[in-house]
Amino acid sequence: MTFDELVQHEKGNAWINEPGFSGLYVRVGFIYVGKELIRSIMLANATVAHKGKGLFTRFITRIEKYQLPIFAENVLDDRFARFFLRLGFVSVEGQPRCFLKCSHINGRSRGKRT
């Protein structure tokens, strides 16, 4: 399944076939942002063959067109955590190592930097 196919469903999850990724597990569903329950894209697991080549940056740029919040779960690698912050994600208060980006949606920004 491609990412574009997954996002067409109201909710669901799948290992996505995306060029350059050896593994990409994504959920599309509902999460709370503050007190608001909203539909979002949740990045749960990602593995690329060659780090630092811009693949994930291009993927994030592409999925922003759906105008949905993007939530990155359990980012364990410090370099990858800094990457999300550079792309405009914010640390999610109360959820260590998780990052959220809403700023690409009509100027919205949620979460809390740590």
C-alpha positions in Angstrom: 0.0 0.0 0.0 1.2 3.5 -0.7 0.9 6.5 1.6 -1.5 8.1 -0.8 -3.8 5.1 -0.7 -3.7 4.9 3.1 -4.6 8.5 3.6 -7.7 8.2 1.4 -9.3 6.1 4.2 -10.7 8.0 7.2 -8.4 5.9 9.5 -6.1 2.9 9.2 -2.5 1.7 9.5 -0.1 -0.1 7.2 3.5 -0.7 6.3 3.9 1.7 3.4 5.7 1.1 0.2 7.7 4.3 -0.3 10.8 4.5 -2.5 14.0 4.6 -0.5 12.5 3.3 2.7 13.2 -0.3 3.8 10.3 0.1 6.3 7.7 2.8 7.0 4.8 2.1 9.3 2.1 4.9 9.3 -1.2 5.3 11.0 -4.0 7.7 9.9 -6.4 8.3 12.7 -7.4 10.6 15.5 -5.3 12.0 18.3 -5.9 14.8 20.9 -4.1 18.0 20.2 -4.7 20.0 23.3 -8.4 19.3 24.1 -9.3 18.8 20.4 -9.6 15.4 18.8 -8.3 15.7 15.3 -7.5 13.4 12.4 -3.7 13.1 11.9 -0.9 11.3 10.3 1.1 9.3 12.8 4.6 8.1 11.9 5.3 5.1 14.0 8.4 3.4 12.5 10.8 4.4 9.7 13.9 2.8 8.4 15.9 4.1 5.5 18.8 2.5 3.7 21.0 5.7 3.6 20.6 8.3 6.4 21.3 11.9 5.8 20.3 12.0 2.1 17.1 14.0 2.4 14.7 11.2 1.9 12.7 11.7 5.0 12.7 15.5 4.5 11.2 15.0 1.0 8.6 12.6 2.4 7.5 15.1 5.1 7.2 17.8 2.5 5.1 15.6 0.3 2.7 14.5 3.1 2.1 18.1 4.3 -0.1 18.6 1.2 -2.8 16.7 3.0 -3.1 19.5 5.6 -3.2 17.1 8.5 -1.1 17.3 11.7 1.9 15.0 11.6 2.8 13.1 14.8 6.1 11.3 15.1 6.1 8.7 17.8 8.9 7.5 20.1 11.8 9.1 18.3 14.7 7.4 20.0 17.7 8.6 18.0 18.9 12.1 19.1 19.9 13.1 15.6 16.5 12.2 14.3 14.9 14.2 17.2 16.9 17.3 16.2 15.8 16.7 12.6 12.1 17.0 13.6 12.7 20.2 15.5 14.6 21.7 12.5 11.5 20.9 10.3 9.2 22.9 12.6 7.9 20.0 14.7 7.5 20.7 18.5 8.0 18.3 21.4 4.7 17.0 22.7 4.2 17.9 26.4 3.7 14.8 28.5 4.9 12.5 25.7 8.7 12.3 25.7 10.4 11.7 22.4 7.2 12.5 20.4 6.9 15.4 18.0 4.0 17.2 16.3 3.7 19.5 13.4 0.6 21.6 12.8 2.3 24.8 11.6 1.9 23.8 7.9 -1.9 24.0 8.4 -3.1 27.6 8.2 -0.2 28.7 10.5 -1.3 26.5 13.4 1.3 25.4 16.0 0.6 23.1 18.9 2.7 21.4 21.5 5.5 22.6 23.7 9.2 22.8 23.0 11.4 21.3 25.6 
